[in-house]
């Protein structure tokens, strides 16, 4: 349910075959963020911790998780690509 809320789809959509395209499109940037963070942080577990708990400079204490929930995935990607 947390993942469904994060990507903005109904919980049932995650399991439904009919919603696969929508789920894939919503998950793709998050997977990219976690992949990039994993390379920088030294592993998937560290990337997950960073994603939920490490504030991103210039965003008033907000984490990547917070920004993604606000629909600002592009801002997180820009930060990681800088």
N, C-alpha and C positions, 0 to 999 in steps of 0.2 A: 504494500500500500504506500509506503514512503516513496518508492521508485515511481509509482503511478502518479503521485502528486508532484514529484519533481519534474517529470516530463510532461505533465498536463494532460494525462489521459485517464480514463476511468480504470479502476482496478481490473474489471472484467475484460477490458480491451487488451491488457497485457497477455491474457491467456487465449483470447479469441483469434482464430486464424484470419477472420475477416479484417481485423485491425492491424495486421502485421506490417503493412506499409507505413501506417501512421506511427506505430511503435518504433520501427526501424529508423524512420526519419527523425524522430524525437531523441532516440538513443545515440544516434551517430555522433553528434557533437560531444556528448558526455563521454563516450568511449574515447574519442580523440583527446579530450582534456585529460582523462585518466591515463591514457597511454603516454602523452607528453609529460605529465607530472611524474609518472613512473620512471621514465628515462632520467629526468632531472633529480628525482628524490632517491633513486636507487632501489626501486621495487614497487610492486603493486600495493603492498600493505602500507608503505609510507605514503604513497600517492593518495590512498583512501583517507588516511589521517589528515594529510595536507588539505584535501578537498573539503572536508567537513570542519576542520578546526583552525587552519592557519589563515589569519586575515591577509587580504591582498592590499599592499600599499596603495594609498590614494582612494580607497573605497570605504572610509569611515569605519574600519573594523570588520567589514563584511568579508566572508569567506567565499571561495569559489562556489560552494553549495548555495549560499545565500544569493549570489548573483545569478546562478542558473535558475533558481526558483523564481527570480524576478524577470526572467526572460532575457538576461544579459549574457548569454553564453558567448556571444561574440567578444565581449569585453574580457572574459577569462581567457579565451583563445589568444586575443591580442596581447595580453599580459605574458602568457607563456611563450609566445613567438618573439617577444621583444628581446 
